[in-house]
Amino acid sequence: MIRRLRLCISTLLALGMPALYRVAVYRLYCRIGIYRLRMPIHHWHGSGNFFSIGSFTPAPAHVQESSTATIAQSEAALQGRLVYYSHTMHQVGAPPDWFFDPISQERPSVATHWSQINEFSGADIKNIWEASRFEWLTLFARAWRYTGDKRYLSAMNSWLADWLENNPLNSGPNWKCGQETSIRLINLLLSARLLGCHQAPSQQLIDCVALHCKRIVPTLGYAVGQNNNHGTSEAAALYIGGSWIRSVTSDTQLQRTACKWQMSGRLLLEDRIRQLVATDGSFSQYSSNYHRVLLDTISQVEVWRRELQDVTFSSEFSERCQAAATWLFDMTDAISGDVPNLGANDGARLYNLSTASYRDFRPSVQLAVALFHNRDAFGTNGSWNDSLHWFGFSIPENAATRPISHQLDSGGYALLRRSGAFVLLRYPRFKFRPSHADALHIDLWHKGENVFRDAGTYSYNTDGRWHQYFSGTESHNTVQFDGRDQMPKISRFLFGDWLTTDFVNQIVDTSDETSVSAAYYDSHGSYHHRTVVLKDNGLFVEDSVRGFQKNAVLRWRLRPGDWRIEGNTVTDGEYMLRIMTSTPFIRFELIDGWESLHYLEKNNTPVLEVEVNNAATFDTKLTWLK
């Protein structure tokens, strides 16, 4: 009991008193009804004429290759089938039932103020939020630009009117989250821009955007207290929404209010980027997909800043945006567009104007590198350029380059590259709360293939077994001591006793090899030291472990395939993995593990487990055979 209390106190202090205060105030206001008084439920009384088009403007010629997939998906939407989490199509109706969860087939009660809703009391609330992110608006807008078919415009107007009728301001789950509100706002304006009606909009569209700004403002403190992309998204939406309304409305009172939204959004975004993005580009959430969410958000800010001819942000802001763009560029495999499945992943892919797959990060990186570096990340021919074409931006002439091997120490990442191979070593540098127990995890990519893999996230609202598995040490390529996680869980999204790197050796790059080392002690006194050596013909890893009570298990999570054990090696015909131990191992076994490449999807993947019950050194050698 005393240990548990100490653990909770130390973790709360690590989160920071300002953040704790903001979150505590938010929860108190929800509990005692302050938000119900300050933010009354308000019904929409406008018409349904949001998007008025004067004349048809064809889609840019460079994006025609995406027309078939876009039109097919739009036709499915008109028939009531929407894609969820950029991966799986579900029948939800046309217009959708905004409160139906197509995964659990549940429809919760919604006739209540948002502050009275517990988002974790039933099925995953994200399944309800997904259709209310308005990604179908940008889908229909692009389909109209391809075809001129007025059915898509009609659906945009009628579905939005239906949403507002069924979702009165501050009522129900779709107003629960300020970040979800922000995503809707940005998609509303992105759709108007795609249609070309953003410069002379209808009053209904102005009123709808203003409605969203009004919801965001009262809970900004909670967003800031999260120290994650809630704050960046909500600040961005206020800046974009306020700037746009100020430029198009003739209502002087609304202009003054919009000016306040614009300035508060701008100041908050400057603050959030300064606090949450390190000088090396590392982001507070230690997640490749949430990094994409951040990048897509600040890209939208820059797109609208240019469109509305607003003054530039500070030089520090620009430098951090450049660093954030470089960070994800460094992580992205140029062949597949995929990235290490690092940290929490909720399936978000925001403001997407490409038909590339969810796991292809190149469209986001290309747009951000072009906006913030004026460089071309991946070349002139590819769907990764679609966003640039839709926005009317030219592809920069100069190509971006990435370092061969380097460290991003503020976030705890070492990146090794050599002869078509890429290795990511993750070591603990936790200034902000970690979401996964992944200390000294290794991701290995070879010629576009993810050979050593991270399991991903699967779901935020699932039974304890799966939540424990995907966020825990078991789902990473590292060593697990005594069957426990590297850090103890305090709550659903909070680990305690945050690890610190006891030792890290800078990358050494020679003509023969590239190497790096790091180590940590956990709160139980268990010690793990890992040395990674990348050579032209393979990967070599030495793991020294001690200080555990019962056992230590080394795991290598392998790409799917026909792996088979041959003595102390495993092979799939293209790669051979050999492991030697300084003391006899008590288990050398291939098991069925799990991985999640998309939210709410999990599949089997082979995992090699090597177990010892005494202090030992593991010597791992992976050789490419082809």
C-alpha positions as CSV (number, residue, x, y, z in Angstrom):
1,M,0.0,0.0,0.0
2,I,2.8,2.4,0.9
3,R,4.7,1.5,-2.3
4,R,1.5,2.1,-4.3
5,L,1.0,5.5,-2.7
6,R,4.6,6.5,-3.3
7,L,4.3,5.4,-6.9
8,C,1.2,7.5,-7.5
9,I,2.7,10.6,-5.9
10,S,6.0,10.4,-7.8
11,T,4.1,9.9,-11.1
12,L,1.8,12.7,-10.5
13,L,4.7,15.0,-9.7
14,A,6.4,13.9,-13.0
15,L,3.2,14.9,-14.8
16,G,3.6,18.4,-13.5
17,M,1.4,20.5,-11.1
18,P,0.1,22.9,-13.8
19,A,-1.1,19.9,-15.9
20,L,-2.6,18.2,-12.9
21,Y,-4.4,21.4,-11.9
22,R,-5.9,21.9,-15.3
23,V,-7.2,18.4,-15.6
24,A,-8.5,18.5,-12.0
25,V,-10.5,21.7,-12.7
26,Y,-12.0,20.1,-15.8
27,R,-13.1,17.0,-14.0
28,L,-14.5,19.0,-11.1
29,Y,-16.5,21.3,-13.5
30,C,-17.9,18.2,-15.2
31,R,-18.9,16.6,-11.8
32,I,-20.6,19.6,-10.2
33,G,-22.3,20.9,-13.3
34,I,-20.3,24.1,-14.1
35,Y,-20.1,23.2,-17.8
36,R,-23.8,22.5,-17.9
37,L,-24.4,26.1,-16.7
38,R,-21.7,27.8,-18.8
39,M,-22.3,25.8,-22.0
40,P,-26.1,25.2,-22.4
41,I,-27.5,22.9,-25.0
42,H,-28.3,24.9,-28.2
43,H,-30.3,23.6,-31.1
44,W,-29.4,24.5,-34.7
45,H,-32.0,26.7,-36.5
46,G,-30.2,27.4,-39.8
47,S,-30.9,26.1,-43.2
48,G,-29.0,23.3,-44.9
49,N,-27.4,25.4,-47.7
50,F,-23.8,25.3,-46.4
51,F,-21.8,24.8,-49.6
52,S,-23.0,27.0,-52.6
53,I,-21.0,26.5,-55.8
54,G,-21.1,29.1,-58.6
55,S,-19.4,27.0,-61.2
56,F,-17.6,23.7,-61.7
57,T,-13.8,23.6,-61.3
58,P,-12.2,20.3,-62.4
59,A,-9.7,18.5,-60.2
60,P,-6.0,19.2,-60.8
61,A,-4.7,17.1,-63.7
62,H,-1.9,15.6,-61.5
63,V,-4.4,13.9,-59.1
64,Q,-6.5,12.1,-61.8
65,E,-4.8,8.7,-60.9
66,S,-6.7,8.9,-57.6
67,S,-10.1,9.5,-59.2
68,T,-11.2,5.9,-59.5
69,A,-10.7,5.0,-55.8
70,T,-12.1,8.4,-54.6
71,I,-15.3,8.0,-56.7
72,A,-15.7,4.3,-55.7
73,Q,-15.4,5.3,-52.0
74,S,-17.9,8.2,-52.5
75,E,-20.4,5.9,-54.2
76,A,-20.1,3.5,-51.2
77,A,-20.7,6.4,-48.9
78,L,-23.9,7.4,-50.7
79,Q,-25.0,3.9,-50.1
80,G,-24.3,4.2,-46.4
81,R,-21.0,2.5,-46.2
82,L,-18.1,4.5,-44.6
83,V,-14.5,3.6,-44.1
84,Y,-13.5,3.6,-40.4
85,Y,-9.9,4.2,-39.2
86,S,-8.8,4.4,-42.9
87,H,-9.1,0.6,-43.2
88,T,-12.5,-1.1,-42.8
89,M,-15.8,-0.2,-44.4
90,H,-19.0,-0.4,-42.3
91,Q,-22.7,0.1,-43.0
92,V,-23.9,3.1,-41.1
93,G,-26.7,4.6,-43.2
94,A,-26.9,7.6,-45.5
95,P,-26.9,10.0,-43.8
96,P,-25.2,8.0,-41.1
97,D,-26.7,7.2,-37.7
98,W,-24.4,9.5,-35.8
99,F,-24.7,7.5,-32.6
100,F,-24.4,4.0,-33.9
101,D,-21.2,2.0,-33.2
102,P,-20.9,-0.4,-36.2
103,I,-18.2,-2.5,-34.5
104,S,-20.1,-3.3,-31.3
105,Q,-23.5,-2.8,-32.9
106,E,-24.5,-0.7,-29.9
107,R,-26.3,2.6,-29.8
108,P,-25.8,4.4,-26.5
109,S,-28.2,6.9,-24.9
110,V,-27.2,10.4,-26.2
111,A,-29.8,12.8,-24.8
112,T,-27.6,14.4,-22.2
113,H,-25.0,17.2,-21.8
114,W,-21.5,16.2,-23.0
115,S,-20.1,16.8,-19.6
116,Q,-22.2,14.0,-18.1
117,I,-20.9,11.3,-20.5
118,N,-18.2,8.9,-19.4
119,E,-16.4,8.0,-22.6
120,F,-15.0,4.7,-21.1
121,S,-18.2,3.4,-19.6
122,G,-19.3,1.3,-22.6
123,A,-18.0,0.4,-26.0
124,D,-15.2,2.4,-27.6
125,I,-16.5,6.0,-28.0
126,K,-14.1,6.4,-30.9
127,N,-16.4,4.2,-33.0
128,I,-19.1,6.9,-32.6
129,W,-16.7,9.8,-33.1
130,E,-15.3,8.4,-36.4
131,A,-18.3,9.3,-38.6
132,S,-18.5,12.7,-37.0
133,R,-15.0,13.7,-38.0
134,F,-16.5,14.8,-41.3
135,E,-13.9,13.1,-43.4
136,W,-16.8,12.2,-45.8
137,L,-17.0,16.0,-46.5
138,T,-13.6,16.1,-48.1
139,L,-14.3,12.8,-49.8
140,F,-17.4,14.1,-51.5
141,A,-15.7,17.4,-52.3
142,R,-13.0,15.6,-54.2
143,A,-15.5,13.4,-56.0
144,W,-17.4,16.4,-57.1
145,R,-14.2,18.0,-58.5
146,Y,-13.6,14.8,-60.4
147,T,-17.1,14.4,-61.9
148,G,-19.2,17.5,-61.4
149,D,-21.9,15.1,-60.1
150,K,-24.3,17.2,-57.9
151,R,-25.2,14.2,-55.9
152,Y,-22.0,14.7,-53.9
153,L,-22.8,18.3,-53.2
154,S,-26.3,17.4,-52.2
155,A,-25.0,14.8,-49.8
156,M,-22.5,17.3,-48.2
157,N,-25.3,19.7,-47.5
158,S,-28.0,17.2,-46.4
159,W,-25.7,15.2,-44.2
160,L,-24.3,18.2,-42.5
161,A,-27.8,19.6,-41.8
162,D,-28.8,16.2,-40.4
163,W,-25.7,16.1,-38.2
164,L,-26.5,19.5,-36.7
165,E,-30.1,18.6,-36.2
166,N,-29.2,15.4,-34.3
167,N,-26.3,16.9,-32.5
168,P,-27.4,20.1,-30.7
169,L,-24.4,22.1,-29.5
170,N,-23.1,20.6,-26.2
171,S,-25.5,17.6,-26.3
172,G,-24.3,14.0,-26.7
173,P,-21.0,12.2,-27.3
174,N,-20.0,14.1,-30.4
175,W,-19.5,17.3,-28.4
176,K,-17.6,15.5,-25.6
177,C,-14.1,16.2,-26.9
178,G,-12.7,19.6,-27.9
179,Q,-10.2,17.8,-30.2
180,E,-12.9,16.0,-32.1
181,T,-14.7,19.3,-32.4
182,S,-11.5,20.8,-33.8
183,I,-11.1,18.0,-36.4
184,R,-14.6,18.7,-37.6
185,L,-14.0,22.4,-37.9
186,I,-10.8,22.0,-40.0
187,N,-12.5,19.4,-42.3
188,L,-15.4,21.8,-42.8
189,L,-13.1,24.5,-44.0
190,L,-10.9,22.1,-46.0
191,S,-14.0,21.0,-47.8
192,A,-15.0,24.5,-48.5
193,R,-11.6,25.2,-49.9
194,L,-11.7,22.1,-52.2
195,L,-15.0,23.3,-53.5
196,G,-13.8,26.9,-54.0
197,C,-16.5,28.5,-51.8
198,H,-14.3,29.5,-48.9
199,Q,-13.8,33.1,-50.0
200,A,-17.5,33.9,-50.4
201,P,-19.2,31.4,-48.1
202,S,-22.8,31.0,-47.0
203,Q,-23.9,32.4,-43.7
204,Q,-24.8,28.9,-42.6
205,L,-21.2,27.7,-43.0
206,I,-19.9,30.7,-41.1
207,D,-22.4,30.0,-38.3
208,C,-21.4,26.3,-38.2
209,V,-17.7,27.1,-37.9
210,A,-18.4,29.7,-35.2
211,L,-20.5,27.1,-33.3
212,H,-17.4,24.8,-33.2
213,C,-15.2,27.6,-32.0
214,K,-17.6,28.3,-29.1
215,R,-17.3,24.7,-28.0
216,I,-13.5,24.6,-28.1
217,V,-12.8,27.6,-25.9
218,P,-14.2,26.7,-22.5
219,T,-12.2,23.5,-22.2
220,L,-8.8,24.7,-23.5
221,G,-7.3,24.3,-20.1
222,Y,-8.0,20.5,-20.2
223,A,-6.5,20.3,-23.6
224,V,-3.3,22.0,-22.5
225,G,-3.2,19.8,-19.4
226,Q,-2.9,16.7,-21.5
227,N,0.5,17.8,-22.9
228,N,-0.3,16.1,-26.2
229,N,-2.1,16.7,-29.5
230,H,-5.3,17.8,-27.9
231,G,-3.7,21.2,-27.2
232,T,-2.1,21.5,-30.7
233,S,-5.3,20.5,-32.5
234,E,-7.6,22.8,-30.5
235,A,-5.2,25.7,-30.8
236,A,-4.9,25.1,-34.6
237,A,-8.7,25.0,-35.0
238,L,-9.2,28.3,-33.1
239,Y,-6.5,30.0,-35.2
240,I,-7.8,28.6,-38.5
241,G,-11.5,29.1,-37.7
242,G,-11.0,32.6,-36.2
243,S,-8.8,33.8,-39.0
244,W,-11.2,32.6,-41.6
245,I,-14.4,34.0,-40.0
246,R,-12.6,37.3,-39.5
247,S,-11.8,37.4,-43.2
248,V,-15.3,36.6,-44.5
249,T,-17.9,38.0,-42.1
250,S,-19.4,41.5,-42.3
251,D,-20.8,41.2,-38.7
252,T,-18.6,43.5,-36.6
253,Q,-19.4,41.7,-33.4
254,L,-18.5,38.4,-34.8
255,Q,-15.3,39.9,-36.3
256,R,-14.2,41.0,-32.9
257,T,-15.0,37.5,-31.4
258,A,-13.2,35.8,-34.3
259,C,-10.2,38.0,-33.8
260,K,-10.0,36.8,-30.2
261,W,-10.2,33.2,-31.3
262,Q,-7.5,33.8,-33.9
263,M,-5.1,35.4,-31.4
264,S,-5.7,32.9,-28.6
265,G,-5.3,30.0,-31.0
266,R,-2.1,31.5,-32.4
267,L,-0.6,32.2,-28.9
268,L,-1.6,28.8,-27.6
269,L,-0.2,27.0,-30.7
270,E,3.1,28.8,-30.3
271,D,3.2,27.7,-26.7
272,R,2.3,24.1,-27.4
273,I,4.8,23.7,-30.1
274,R,7.5,25.2,-27.9
275,Q,6.7,23.0,-25.0
276,L,5.9,19.7,-26.7
277,V,8.2,19.6,-29.7
278,A,12.0,19.3,-28.9
279,T,14.7,21.0,-30.9
280,D,15.4,17.6,-32.6
281,G,11.7,17.3,-33.6
282,S,10.7,14.7,-31.0
283,F,7.1,15.0,-29.9
284,S,5.7,14.6,-26.4
285,Q,3.6,11.5,-27.3
286,Y,6.5,9.3,-28.4
287,S,4.3,7.9,-31.2
288,S,4.9,7.7,-34.9
289,N,1.1,8.1,-35.7
290,Y,0.5,10.9,-33.3
291,H,3.5,12.6,-34.8
292,R,1.7,12.4,-38.1
293,V,-1.4,13.9,-36.5
294,L,0.8,16.8,-35.2
295,L,2.4,17.2,-38.6
296,D,-1.0,17.2,-40.5
297,T,-2.3,19.8,-38.0
298,I,0.5,22.3,-38.3
299,S,0.5,21.8,-42.1
300,Q,-3.2,22.9,-42.1
301,V,-2.2,25.9,-40.1
302,E,0.4,26.9,-42.6
303,V,-1.9,26.3,-45.5
304,W,-4.5,28.6,-44.1
305,R,-2.0,31.2,-42.9
306,R,-0.8,31.5,-46.5
307,E,-4.3,31.4,-47.9
308,L,-5.4,34.2,-45.6
309,Q,-2.1,36.1,-46.0
310,D,-1.6,36.3,-42.2
311,V,1.8,37.2,-40.7
312,T,4.3,34.4,-40.2
313,F,4.6,32.7,-36.8
314,S,7.8,33.2,-34.7
315,S,11.1,31.9,-35.9
316,E,11.2,29.4,-33.0
317,F,7.8,28.0,-34.1
318,S,9.1,27.6,-37.6
319,E,12.2,25.9,-36.5
320,R,10.3,23.4,-34.4
321,C,7.9,22.7,-37.3
322,Q,10.9,22.1,-39.5
323,A,12.4,19.7,-36.9
324,A,9.1,17.9,-36.5
325,A,8.8,17.4,-40.3
326,T,12.4,16.1,-40.4
327,W,11.7,13.7,-37.6
328,L,8.9,11.9,-39.4
329,F,10.8,12.1,-42.7
330,D,13.7,10.3,-41.0
331,M,11.3,7.5,-39.7
332,T,9.6,6.9,-43.1
333,D,10.7,4.1,-45.3
334,A,11.0,5.5,-48.8
335,I,10.0,2.2,-50.5
336,S,6.8,1.4,-48.7
337,G,6.0,4.7,-47.0
338,D,5.5,2.8,-43.7
339,V,7.2,3.7,-40.4
340,P,8.0,1.9,-37.1
341,N,4.7,1.2,-35.3
342,L,6.0,3.2,-32.4
343,G,3.9,4.1,-29.4
344,A,0.1,4.7,-29.2
345,N,-1.8,4.5,-32.4
346,D,-5.6,5.3,-32.5
347,G,-6.1,5.0,-36.2
348,A,-6.1,8.7,-36.9
349,R,-5.2,10.1,-40.3
350,L,-6.4,13.6,-40.5
351,Y,-7.1,15.9,-43.4
352,N,-6.1,13.3,-45.9
353,L,-6.4,14.1,-49.6
354,S,-4.6,11.0,-50.9
355,T,-5.8,7.5,-51.7
356,A,-2.6,6.1,-50.3
357,S,-3.0,3.4,-47.6
358,Y,-3.2,4.2,-43.9
359,R,0.3,2.9,-43.3
360,D,1.8,5.1,-46.0
361,F,3.1,8.2,-44.3
362,R,4.6,9.8,-47.4
363,P,1.7,12.2,-48.2
364,S,1.9,13.8,-44.8
365,V,5.7,14.0,-44.8
366,Q,5.8,15.4,-48.4
367,L,3.3,18.2,-47.6
368,A,5.1,19.1,-44.4
369,V,8.6,19.0,-45.9
370,A,7.4,21.2,-48.8
371,L,5.7,23.7,-46.5
372,F,8.4,24.0,-43.8
373,H,11.6,23.2,-45.7
374,N,10.7,24.0,-49.3
375,R,12.1,20.6,-50.2
376,D,10.8,17.6,-52.1
377,A,11.0,14.5,-49.9
378,F,10.0,11.6,-52.2
379,G,10.0,12.8,-55.8
380,T,7.6,14.3,-58.3
381,N,5.7,11.2,-59.3
382,G,3.5,9.6,-56.7
383,S,0.3,9.9,-54.8
384,W,2.2,11.5,-51.9
385,N,2.0,14.7,-53.9
386,D,-1.8,14.8,-54.0
387,S,-2.2,17.3,-51.2
388,L,0.2,19.7,-52.8
389,H,-1.7,19.5,-56.1
390,W,-5.1,20.0,-54.4
391,F,-3.8,23.1,-52.6
392,G,-2.3,24.4,-55.8
393,F,1.3,24.3,-54.5
394,S,4.2,23.4,-56.8
395,I,6.6,20.6,-55.9
396,P,9.8,22.1,-54.7
397,E,12.8,21.8,-57.0
398,N,15.4,20.8,-54.4
399,A,15.3,17.3,-52.9
400,A,15.4,16.8,-49.2
401,T,18.2,14.7,-47.7
402,R,18.3,12.7,-44.5
403,P,21.4,11.8,-42.3
404,I,22.8,8.3,-42.7
405,S,22.8,7.6,-39.0
406,H,22.0,9.9,-36.1
407,Q,20.4,10.3,-32.7
408,L,17.3,12.2,-31.6
409,D,18.3,12.2,-28.0
410,S,15.6,14.5,-26.7
411,G,13.0,11.8,-27.5
412,G,15.3,8.8,-27.0
413,Y,15.8,7.5,-30.5
414,A,18.9,6.2,-32.3
415,L,18.6,5.7,-36.1
416,L,21.1,3.5,-37.8
417,R,21.3,3.2,-41.6
418,R,23.5,1.0,-43.8
419,S,23.3,-0.8,-47.1
420,G,19.5,-0.7,-47.5
421,A,18.8,-1.4,-43.8
422,F,17.4,0.9,-41.1
423,V,17.4,0.2,-37.3
424,L,15.6,2.2,-34.7
425,L,16.7,1.8,-31.1
426,R,14.2,3.2,-28.6
427,Y,15.7,4.2,-25.2
428,P,13.9,6.0,-22.3
429,R,14.1,9.9,-22.2
430,F,10.7,10.5,-20.7
431,K,10.0,14.2,-20.1
432,F,6.3,13.4,-20.8
433,R,4.2,10.3,-19.9
434,P,5.1,7.2,-21.9
435,S,2.3,5.2,-23.5
436,H,4.1,2.0,-24.1
437,A,6.7,0.0,-22.0
438,D,9.1,-0.2,-24.9
439,A,12.5,0.6,-23.4
440,L,15.4,-0.6,-25.7
441,H,12.9,-1.8,-28.3
442,I,14.4,-2.4,-31.8
443,D,12.7,-2.0,-35.1
444,L,14.6,-3.4,-38.1
445,W,13.8,-2.5,-41.8
446,H,15.6,-4.1,-44.7
447,K,14.8,-3.1,-48.3
448,G,11.4,-1.8,-47.4
449,E,10.5,-4.9,-45.2
450,N,9.8,-4.5,-41.5
451,V,11.6,-7.6,-40.2
452,F,11.7,-6.9,-36.4
453,R,8.3,-5.3,-35.6
454,D,6.4,-3.4,-32.9
455,A,3.0,-4.8,-32.1
456,G,1.1,-1.5,-32.2
457,T,-1.9,-0.6,-30.0
458,Y,-5.1,-2.3,-31.2
459,S,-7.7,-0.5,-29.0
460,Y,-8.0,2.1,-26.2
461,N,-11.2,0.6,-24.8
462,T,-10.9,-3.2,-24.7
463,D,-10.6,-5.8,-22.0
464,G,-7.6,-5.7,-19.7
465,R,-5.8,-8.6,-21.3
466,W,-5.4,-6.9,-24.7
467,H,-4.7,-3.4,-23.3
468,Q,-2.0,-4.9,-21.2
469,Y,-0.5,-6.9,-24.0
470,F,-0.2,-4.2,-26.7
471,S,1.0,-1.4,-24.4
472,G,3.2,-3.7,-22.3
473,T,6.8,-4.9,-22.6
474,E,5.6,-8.3,-24.1
475,S,4.7,-6.6,-27.4
476,H,8.1,-5.1,-28.1
477,N,11.5,-6.4,-29.2
478,T,13.3,-6.1,-25.9
479,V,13.8,-8.1,-22.6
480,Q,11.1,-8.6,-20.1
481,F,12.0,-9.3,-16.4
482,D,10.0,-11.7,-14.2
483,G,6.9,-11.5,-16.3
484,R,6.2,-7.8,-15.5
485,D,6.2,-4.7,-17.5
486,Q,9.2,-2.4,-17.4
487,M,7.0,0.2,-15.7
488,P,4.0,-0.5,-13.5
489,K,0.5,0.6,-14.7
490,I,-1.3,3.1,-12.6
491,S,-4.3,3.6,-14.8
492,R,-5.5,2.9,-18.4
493,F,-3.2,5.5,-20.0
494,L,-0.6,6.0,-17.2
495,F,2.6,4.2,-16.3
496,G,4.5,4.9,-13.1
497,D,8.2,4.8,-12.2
498,W,9.2,6.2,-15.6
499,L,12.5,4.7,-16.7
500,T,15.6,6.8,-17.2
501,T,18.5,5.8,-19.4
502,D,21.4,4.9,-17.2
503,F,23.9,4.9,-20.0
504,V,23.8,5.8,-23.7
505,N,26.8,5.7,-26.1
506,Q,26.7,7.9,-29.1
507,I,26.5,6.3,-32.6
508,V,29.8,5.2,-33.9
509,D,30.0,5.0,-37.7
510,T,33.0,3.3,-39.4
511,S,33.7,1.8,-42.8
512,D,32.7,-1.7,-41.4
513,E,29.8,-1.1,-39.0
514,T,27.5,1.4,-37.3
515,S,26.9,0.9,-33.6
516,V,25.1,2.4,-30.5
517,S,24.6,1.3,-26.9
518,A,22.1,2.2,-24.1
519,A,21.1,0.8,-20.7
520,Y,18.6,1.2,-17.9
521,Y,17.8,0.0,-14.4
522,D,14.1,-0.4,-13.5
523,S,12.6,0.2,-10.1
524,H,13.1,-3.4,-9.0
525,G,16.9,-3.2,-9.7
526,S,16.8,-5.2,-12.9
527,Y,19.4,-4.1,-15.4
528,H,19.4,-4.2,-19.2
529,H,22.3,-3.1,-21.4
530,R,21.9,-3.3,-25.2
531,T,24.5,-2.8,-27.9
532,V,23.3,-2.7,-31.5
533,V,25.7,-3.2,-34.4
534,L,24.5,-2.8,-38.0
535,K,26.8,-4.2,-40.7
536,D,26.4,-4.6,-44.5
537,N,25.3,-8.2,-44.2
538,G,23.2,-8.2,-41.0
539,L,22.4,-7.0,-37.6
540,F,24.2,-7.9,-34.3
541,V,22.7,-7.2,-30.9
542,E,24.2,-7.9,-27.5
543,D,21.9,-7.9,-24.4
544,S,23.4,-8.1,-20.9
545,V,20.8,-8.7,-18.2
546,R,20.9,-9.1,-14.4
547,G,19.1,-8.2,-11.2
548,F,15.9,-10.2,-11.8
549,Q,14.3,-12.7,-9.5
550,K,13.0,-15.5,-11.7
551,N,13.6,-15.1,-15.4
552,A,14.4,-12.8,-18.3
553,V,12.8,-13.3,-21.7
554,L,14.2,-11.9,-24.9
555,R,11.7,-11.5,-27.7
556,W,12.1,-10.9,-31.4
557,R,8.8,-10.1,-33.1
558,L,9.2,-11.3,-36.7
559,R,7.6,-10.4,-39.9
560,P,4.8,-12.9,-40.9
561,G,6.2,-15.9,-42.7
562,D,7.2,-19.5,-42.6
563,W,9.8,-19.3,-39.8
564,R,11.2,-22.6,-38.5
565,I,13.6,-23.5,-35.7
566,E,16.9,-25.2,-36.6
567,G,19.0,-25.7,-33.4
568,N,19.6,-22.2,-32.0
569,T,18.6,-20.5,-35.1
570,V,15.3,-19.6,-36.9
571,T,14.9,-18.8,-40.6
572,D,12.3,-18.1,-43.2
573,G,14.6,-18.6,-46.2
574,E,15.4,-14.9,-46.6
575,Y,16.7,-14.1,-43.0
576,M,18.6,-16.3,-40.5
577,L,18.3,-15.4,-36.8
578,R,20.9,-17.0,-34.4
579,I,20.9,-16.5,-30.7
580,M,23.7,-17.6,-28.3
581,T,23.5,-17.1,-24.5
582,S,26.4,-17.0,-21.9
583,T,24.4,-19.3,-19.6
584,P,22.2,-22.1,-20.8
585,F,18.7,-20.9,-21.8
586,I,15.7,-22.8,-20.4
587,R,13.4,-22.0,-23.4
588,F,13.9,-21.3,-27.1
589,E,10.5,-21.2,-28.7
590,L,8.5,-19.7,-31.6
591,I,5.1,-18.7,-30.4
592,D,2.1,-17.0,-32.0
593,G,2.1,-13.3,-31.0
594,W,-0.2,-10.5,-32.1
595,E,0.3,-7.2,-33.9
596,S,-2.1,-4.4,-34.8
597,L,-1.3,-2.4,-38.0
598,H,-4.7,-0.6,-37.9
599,Y,-7.0,0.4,-35.0
600,L,-9.3,-2.4,-33.8
601,E,-7.5,-4.9,-36.0
602,K,-5.1,-7.6,-34.7
603,N,-3.4,-10.5,-36.5
604,N,-1.0,-13.3,-35.6
605,T,2.7,-12.8,-36.1
606,P,5.6,-15.1,-35.1
607,V,7.6,-14.3,-32.0
608,L,10.8,-15.9,-31.0
609,E,11.2,-16.1,-27.2
610,V,14.5,-17.0,-25.5
611,E,14.3,-17.4,-21.7
612,V,17.1,-17.6,-19.0
613,N,16.8,-17.8,-15.2
614,N,20.3,-16.4,-14.4
615,A,22.2,-13.3,-15.2
616,A,23.3,-13.7,-18.8
617,T,24.3,-12.1,-22.1
618,F,22.3,-12.8,-25.3
619,D,24.2,-12.6,-28.6
620,T,21.7,-12.1,-31.5
621,K,22.8,-12.2,-35.1
622,L,20.4,-11.7,-37.9
623,T,21.8,-12.3,-41.4
624,W,20.1,-11.5,-44.7
625,L,20.4,-14.4,-47.0
626,K,19.3,-12.6,-50.2
